[in-house]
Structure formats: structure tokens, C-alpha cells
Amino acid sequence: MRRLLLITTMAVMAASAANAQALLADANKDGKVTKTEYQNNRRAFLLRADHDKDGKISAAEWAKGAERVRSEVREQGVDGWNIVGKAGLFATLDTDKDGYVTPAEIDAATGPRFDKYDLNHDGVITRSEANKLDKLAGQH
């Protein structure tokens, strides 16, 4: 559970993140994750940082949210807690460079990520695909 939380929190492009995110994003618990489920999950997770509830995340909100998550994972004894929120994801997601991350920008990033993780390109990520990605990540 600790590993899943850290991987999900970091929201990195590593293949092992697909496994953790897929398991968490299976909203209807049918054993597979659609792109819609994946994007809804990632968007909801990141928008938790939208403290003022204006529908977008400022750099200050992002930093505060990352600190909260770092604290949570540190308390759980997760290795690597100190790098949460420090991978430059805010700058990557803020494609129009207006100082905010919007739901549309989150979706624009998570759509291609889903496509990469959908190994057989059938529109869903299965537990089997997520496990294969996890094994591939472990080899590097």
C-alpha cells in the first residue's frame, strides 16, 4: 500500500505508475480501466490541491498540496517521500504557462499516458497489462 501511494502521488511517467494508477482508477471495479476512468481519477487526485475551488491549481496551491502529500507519505514511512512534488510536473502540465494547471491541461497529459500504458491498444488497461508494465519498470 505504501508503494502504491507513493507512486500515485508522484504521478510520474514511469511504467510502475500505470499499475498503481490503474488499480486505483478502476471506478466500477470491473478489473479494467478505461481512459475516462483514468483521466477522472488523475484529475480528481490533482485537483485536491485546488484550495480556493476556482477549478484550477495555482503554483502556490500546487506547492502546498505537494507538501501535504509529502507529509502524509513521510508519516507512513514511505521511502522517497522527499521528492514528492519536486519533479517539475506543475511546469509540464501548465502548457499555456499562465501559472495555473486546469482540468483540460491535466486531461491533455493523462490521455497520451493512458495510451502508452494500454499495451494492446484496446481502450482499457487490464491488471495483466499493469503487471507487465510493473515488471518492465523493475528491469531498468
C-alpha positions, 0 to 999 in steps of 0.5 A: 500500500505504501508503494502504491501511494507513493507512486500515485502521488508522484504521478510520474511517467514511469511504467510502475505508475500505470499499475498503481494508477490503474488499480486505483482508477478502476471506478466500477471495479470491473478489473479494467480501466478505461481512459475516462476512468483514468483521466477522472481519477488523475484529475480528481487526485490533482485537483485536491490541491485546488484550495480556493475551488476556482477549478484550477491549481495555482503554483502556490496551491500546487506547492502546498498540496505537494507538501501535504502529500509529502507529509502524509507519505513521510508519516507512513514511512514511505521511502522517497517521500522527499521528492514528492512534488519536486519533479517539475510536473506543475511546469509540464502540465501548465502548457499555456504557462499562465501559472495555473494547471486546469482540468483540460491541461491535466486531461491533455497529459493523462490521455497520451499516458493512458495510451502508452500504458494500454499495451494492446491498444484496446481502450482499457488497461487490464491488471495483466497489462499493469503487471507487465508494465510493473515488471518492465519498470523493475528491469531498468 
